[in-house]
Amino acid sequence: MKRLLSFTKYQNGFMLPYVLFVISIVFILITSSILLYRNDIYLTDHYLEHIRVETLFQMSQMKFNQEILSNDSPIPPTVQYDFPDGKVIIHITTESDNLYDFVYIITTKELNFKYTFSYTVNIVTTQT
């Protein structure tokens, strides 16, 4: 006669490993969902910060054009603008006659980061 193992003959205690396996799978799924959600919040904050920086950059460019370039006043070496979302400092250096190098230093109030943009522009002044 064949001898049967007790855990295959009586399956009363055999339910615990199944339950533990299902609970661990559910726990892993919930934990990964929470981590993905936290990562999405982090990315959204940084996307909004990028939009804030681009807005500050455009606002300072337009204000510089209105105040300095449209009035044909001399170009100062440093200009600073304070906006509700942050502060913009523009350092201007002269490359040649009409060629200027602009360095924008943008500091936001929300995440308190500092961004630097640099570019060269050719400014043609109108003579009357």
Contact map, one row per residue, 1 for C-alpha under 8 A:
11100000000000000000000000000000000000000000000000000000000000000000000000000000000000000000000000000000000000000000000000000000
11110000000000000000000000000000000000000000000000000000000000000000000000000000000000000000000000000000000000000000000000000000
11111000000000000000000000000000000000000000000000000000000000000000000000000000000000000000000000000000000000000000000000000000
01111101100000000000000000000000000000000000000000000000000000000000000000000000000000000000000000000000000000000000000000000000
00111111100000000000000000000000000000000000000000000000000000000000000000000000000000000000000000000000000000000000000000000000
00011111110000000000000000000000000000000000000000000000000000000000000000000000000000000000000000000000000000000000000000000000
00001111111011000000000000000000000000000000000000000000000000000000000000000000000000000000000000000000000000000000000000000000
00011111111000000000000000000000000000000000000000000000000000000000000000000000000000000000000000000000000000000000000000000000
00011111111000000000000000000000000000000000000000000000000000000000000000000000000000000000000000000000000000000000000000000000
00000111111110000000000000000000000000000000000000000000000000000000000000000000000000000000000000000000000000000000000000000000
00000011111111100000000000000000000000000000000000000000000000000000000000000000000000000000000000000000000000000000000000000000
00000000011111100000000000000000000000000000000000000000000000000000000000000000000000000000000000000000000000000000000000000000
00000010011111110000000000000000000000000000000000000000000000000000000000000000000000000000000000000000000000000000000000000000
00000010001111111100000000000000000000000000000000000000000000000000000000000000000000000000000000000000000000000000000000000000
00000000001111111110000000000000000000000000000000000000000000000000000000000000000000000000000000000000000000000000000000000000
00000000000011111111000000000000000000000000000000000000000000000000000000000000000000000000000000000000000000000000000000000000
00000000000001111111100000000000000000000000000000000000000000000000000000000000000000000000000000000000000000000000000000000000
00000000000001111111110000000000000000000000000000000000000000000000000000000000000000000000000000000000000000000000000000000000
00000000000000111111111000000000000000000000000000000000000000000000000000000000000000000000000000000000000000000000000000000000
00000000000000011111111100000000000000000000000000000000000000000000000000000000000000000000000000000000000000000000000000000000
00000000000000001111111110000000000000000000000000000000000000000000000000000000000000000000000000000000000000000000000000000000
00000000000000000111111111000000000000000000000000000000000000000000000000000000000000000000000000000000000000000000000000000000
00000000000000000011111111100000000000000000000000000000000000000000000000000000000000000000000000000000000000000000000000000000
00000000000000000001111111110000000000000000000000000000000000000000000000000000000000000000000000000000000000000000000000000000
00000000000000000000111111111000000000000000000000000000000000000000000000000000000000000000000000000000000000000000000000000000
00000000000000000000011111111100000000000000000000000000000000000000000000000000000000000000000000000000000000000000000000000000
00000000000000000000001111111110000000000000000000000000000000000000000000000000000000000000000000000000000000000000000000000000
00000000000000000000000111111111000000000000000000000000000000000000000000000000000000000000000000000000000000000000000000000000
00000000000000000000000011111111100000000000000000000000000000000000000000000000000000000000000000000000000000000000000000000000
00000000000000000000000001111111110000000000000000000000000000000000000000000000000000000000000000000000000000000000000000000000
00000000000000000000000000111111111000000000000000000000000000000000000000000000000000000000000000000000000000000000000000000000
00000000000000000000000000011111111100000000000000000000000000000000000000000000000000000000000000000000000000000000000000000000
00000000000000000000000000001111111110000000000000000000000000000000000000000000000000000000000000000000000000000000000000000000
00000000000000000000000000000111111111000000000000000000000000000000000000000000000000000000000000000000000000000000000000000000
00000000000000000000000000000011111111100000000000000000000000000000000000000000000000000000000000000000000000000000000000000000
00000000000000000000000000000001111111110000000000000000000000000000000000000000000000000000000000000000000000000000000000000000
00000000000000000000000000000000111111111000000000000000000000000000000000000000000000000000000000000000000000000000000000000000
00000000000000000000000000000000011111111100000000000000000000000000000000000000000000000000000000000000000000000000000000000000
00000000000000000000000000000000001111111110000000000000000000000000000000000000000000000000000000000000000000000000000000000000
00000000000000000000000000000000000111111111000000000000000000000000000000000000000000000000000000000000000000000000000000000000
00000000000000000000000000000000000011111111100000000000000000000000000000000000000000000000000000000000000000000000000000000000
00000000000000000000000000000000000001111111110000000000000000000000000000000000000000000000000000000000000000000000000000000000
00000000000000000000000000000000000000111111111000000000000000000000000000000000000000000000000000000000000000000000000000000000
00000000000000000000000000000000000000011111111100000000000000000000000000000000000000000000000000000000000000000000000000000000
00000000000000000000000000000000000000001111111110000000000000000000000000000000000000000000000000000000000000000000000000000000
00000000000000000000000000000000000000000111111111000000000000000000000000000000000000000000000000000000000000000000000000000000
00000000000000000000000000000000000000000011111111100000000000000000000000000000000000000000000000000000000000000000000000000000
00000000000000000000000000000000000000000001111111110000000000000000000000000000000000000000000000000000000000000000000000000000
00000000000000000000000000000000000000000000111111111000000000000000000000000000000000000000000000000000000101100000000000000000
00000000000000000000000000000000000000000000011111111100000000000000000000000000000000000000000000000000000000000000000000000000
00000000000000000000000000000000000000000000001111111110000000000000000000000000000000000000000000000000000000000000000000000000
00000000000000000000000000000000000000000000000111111111000000000000000000000000000010000000000000000000000100000000000000000000
00000000000000000000000000000000000000000000000011111111100000000000000000000000000000000000000000000000010100000010000000000000
00000000000000000000000000000000000000000000000001111111110000000000000000000000000000000000000000000000000000000000000000000000
00000000000000000000000000000000000000000000000000111111111000000000000000000000000000000000000000000000000000000000000000000000
00000000000000000000000000000000000000000000000000011111111100000000000000000000001011110000000000000000010000000000000000000000
00000000000000000000000000000000000000000000000000001111111110000000000000000000000000010000000000000001010000000000000000000000
00000000000000000000000000000000000000000000000000000111111111000000000000000000000000000000000000000000000000000000000000000000
00000000000000000000000000000000000000000000000000000011111111100000000000000000000000000000000000000000000000000000000000000000
00000000000000000000000000000000000000000000000000000001111111110000000000000000100000010000000000000000000000000000000000000000
00000000000000000000000000000000000000000000000000000000111111111000000000000000000000000000000000000000000000000000000000000000
00000000000000000000000000000000000000000000000000000000011111111100000000000000000000000000000000000000000000000000000000000000
00000000000000000000000000000000000000000000000000000000001111111110000000000000000000000000000000000000000000000000000000000000
00000000000000000000000000000000000000000000000000000000000111111111100000000000000000000000000000000000000000000000000000000000
00000000000000000000000000000000000000000000000000000000000011111111110000000000000000000000000000000000000000000000000000000000
00000000000000000000000000000000000000000000000000000000000001111111111000000000000000000000000000000000000000000000000000000000
00000000000000000000000000000000000000000000000000000000000000111111111000000000000000000000000000000000000000000000000000000000
00000000000000000000000000000000000000000000000000000000000000011111111111100000000000000000000000000000000000000000000000000000
00000000000000000000000000000000000000000000000000000000000000011111111110100000000000000000000000000000000000000000000000000000
00000000000000000000000000000000000000000000000000000000000000001111111110000000000000000000000000000000000000000000000000000000
00000000000000000000000000000000000000000000000000000000000000000111111110000000000000000000000000000000000000000000000000000000
00000000000000000000000000000000000000000000000000000000000000000001111111000000000000000000000000000000000000000000000000001000
00000000000000000000000000000000000000000000000000000000000000000001111111100000000000000000000000000000000000000000000000000000
00000000000000000000000000000000000000000000000000000000000000000001000111110000000000000000000000000000000000000000000000000000
00000000000000000000000000000000000000000000000000000000000000000001100011111000000000000001000000000000000000000000000000000000
00000000000000000000000000000000000000000000000000000000000000000000000001111110000000000001000000000000000000000000000000000000
00000000000000000000000000000000000000000000000000000000000000000000000000111110000000000011100000000000000000000000000000000000
00000000000000000000000000000000000000000000000000000000000000000000000000011111000000001111000000000000000000000000000000000000
00000000000000000000000000000000000000000000000000000000000000000000000000011111100000001110000000000000000000000000000000000000
00000000000000000000000000000000000000000000000000000000000000000000000000000111110000111100000000000000000000000000000000000000
00000000000000000000000000000000000000000000000000000000000100000000000000000011111000111000000000000000000000000000000000000000
00000000000000000000000000000000000000000000000000000000000000000000000000000001111101110000000000000000000000000000000000000000
00000000000000000000000000000000000000000000000000000001000000000000000000000000111111110000000000000000000000000000000000000000
00000000000000000000000000000000000000000000000000000000000000000000000000000000011111000000000000000000000000000000000000000000
00000000000000000000000000000000000000000000000000010001000000000000000000000000001111100000000000000000000111000000000000000000
00000000000000000000000000000000000000000000000000000001000000000000000000000000011111110000000000000000011110000000000000000000
00000000000000000000000000000000000000000000000000000001000000000000000000000001111011111000000000000000011110000000000000000000
00000000000000000000000000000000000000000000000000000001100100000000000000000001111001111100000000000001111000000000000000000000
00000000000000000000000000000000000000000000000000000000000000000000000000000111100000111110000000000001110000000000000000000000
00000000000000000000000000000000000000000000000000000000000000000000000000000111000000011111000000000111100000000000000000000000
00000000000000000000000000000000000000000000000000000000000000000000000000001110000000001111100000000111000000000000000000000000
00000000000000000000000000000000000000000000000000000000000000000000000000111100000000000111110000011110000000000000000000000000
00000000000000000000000000000000000000000000000000000000000000000000000000001000000000000011111000011100000000000000000000000000
00000000000000000000000000000000000000000000000000000000000000000000000000000000000000000001111111111000000000000000000000000000
00000000000000000000000000000000000000000000000000000000000000000000000000000000000000000000111111111000000000000000000000000000
00000000000000000000000000000000000000000000000000000000000000000000000000000000000000000000011111110000000000000000000000000000
00000000000000000000000000000000000000000000000000000000000000000000000000000000000000000000011111100000000000000000000000000000
00000000000000000000000000000000000000000000000000000000000000000000000000000000000000000000011111110000000000000000000001110000
00000000000000000000000000000000000000000000000000000000000000000000000000000000000000000000011111111000000000000000000111100000
00000000000000000000000000000000000000000000000000000000000000000000000000000000000000000001111101111100000000000000000111100000
00000000000000000000000000000000000000000000000000000000000000000000000000000000000000000001111000111110000000000000011110000000
00000000000000000000000000000000000000000000000000000000000000000000000000000000000000000111100000011111000000000000011110000000
00000000000000000000000000000000000000000000000000000000000000000000000000000000000000000111000000001111100000000001111000000000
00000000000000000000000000000000000000000000000000000000100000000000000000000000000000011110000000000111110000000011110000000000
00000000000000000000000000000000000000000000000000000000000000000000000000000000000000011100000000000011111000000111100000000000
00000000000000000000000000000000000000000000000000001001100000000000000000000000000001111000000000000001111100000111000000000000
00000000000000000000000000000000000000000000000000000000000000000000000000000000000001110000000000000000111110011110000000000000
00000000000000000000000000000000000000000000000010011000000000000000000000000000000011100000000000000000011111111100000000000000
00000000000000000000000000000000000000000000000000000000000000000000000000000000000011100000000000000000001111111000000000000000
00000000000000000000000000000000000000000000000010000000000000000000000000000000000010000000000000000000000111110000000000000000
00000000000000000000000000000000000000000000000010000000000000000000000000000000000000000000000000000000000111111000000000000000
00000000000000000000000000000000000000000000000000000000000000000000000000000000000000000000000000000000001111111100000000000000
00000000000000000000000000000000000000000000000000000000000000000000000000000000000000000000000000000000001110111110000000000000
00000000000000000000000000000000000000000000000000000000000000000000000000000000000000000000000000000000111100011111000000000000
00000000000000000000000000000000000000000000000000001000000000000000000000000000000000000000000000000001111000001111100000000000
00000000000000000000000000000000000000000000000000000000000000000000000000000000000000000000000000000011110000000111110000000000
00000000000000000000000000000000000000000000000000000000000000000000000000000000000000000000000000000011100000000011111000000000
00000000000000000000000000000000000000000000000000000000000000000000000000000000000000000000000000001111000000000001111100000000
00000000000000000000000000000000000000000000000000000000000000000000000000000000000000000000000000001110000000000000111110000000
00000000000000000000000000000000000000000000000000000000000000000000000000000000000000000000000000111100000000000000011111000000
00000000000000000000000000000000000000000000000000000000000000000000000000000000000000000000000000111100000000000000001111100000
00000000000000000000000000000000000000000000000000000000000000000000000000000000000000000000000001110000000000000000000111110000
00000000000000000000000000000000000000000000000000000000000000000000000000000000000000000000000001110000000000000000000011111000
00000000000000000000000000000000000000000000000000000000000000000000000000000000000000000000000001000000000000000000000001111100
00000000000000000000000000000000000000000000000000000000000000000000000100000000000000000000000000000000000000000000000000111110
00000000000000000000000000000000000000000000000000000000000000000000000000000000000000000000000000000000000000000000000000011111
00000000000000000000000000000000000000000000000000000000000000000000000000000000000000000000000000000000000000000000000000001111
00000000000000000000000000000000000000000000000000000000000000000000000000000000000000000000000000000000000000000000000000000111
